[in-house]
Amino acid sequence: MQINLPEKRYYSIGEVAKAFNVNTSLIRFWEKEFDLLKPKKTAKGNRKFTPEDIKNLKFIYHLVKERGFTLEGAKTHLKEEKQKSLTNFEIISKLEGIKAQLIKLKNEL
């Protein structure tokens, strides 16, 4: 899954939800369910997601929405094979991004 977010230090929950095409309530729910997500909160209580949080959200989205894991299954998977799975997921995501760029370039020719 490719998400289109500009490079920034912090993203609002609205930006994140729009990029993932989900409701903000789902992002808040996943924040409560997964210890991996720890967005910073402003004095008003607004969540600010870092690029690291976005990377973790992408992985959670991949497990739950694309691979069909239950929440408990995704939690277990994250605990047991976090580093290996996350590294593989990052490599696959980068390759998919390169593939999309190459296809776009091919279509422009």
Residue pairs with C-beta under 8 A, 6 or more apart in sequence:
1 58
1 61
1 62
1 66
1 93
2 93
2 96
2 97
2 100
3 19
3 20
3 54
3 58
4 19
5 11
5 15
5 16
5 19
5 54
7 51
9 50
9 51
10 40
10 48
10 49
10 50
11 19
11 48
11 49
11 50
11 54
12 46
12 47
12 48
12 49
13 24
13 27
13 28
13 39
13 46
13 47
13 49
14 24
16 27
16 49
16 54
16 57
17 23
17 24
17 26
17 27
20 27
20 57
20 61
22 61
27 47
27 57
28 47
30 37
30 57
30 60
31 37
31 38
31 39
31 47
33 71
33 75
34 56
34 60
34 74
34 75
34 78
36 56
36 60
36 78
37 53
37 56
37 57
37 60
38 53
39 47
39 48
39 49
39 50
39 53
40 47
40 48
40 50
41 47
41 48
42 48
49 57
55 90
58 89
58 93
59 78
59 85
59 86
59 89
60 74
60 78
62 89
63 69
63 73
63 74
63 77
63 78
64 70
64 71
64 74
69 77
77 85
78 85
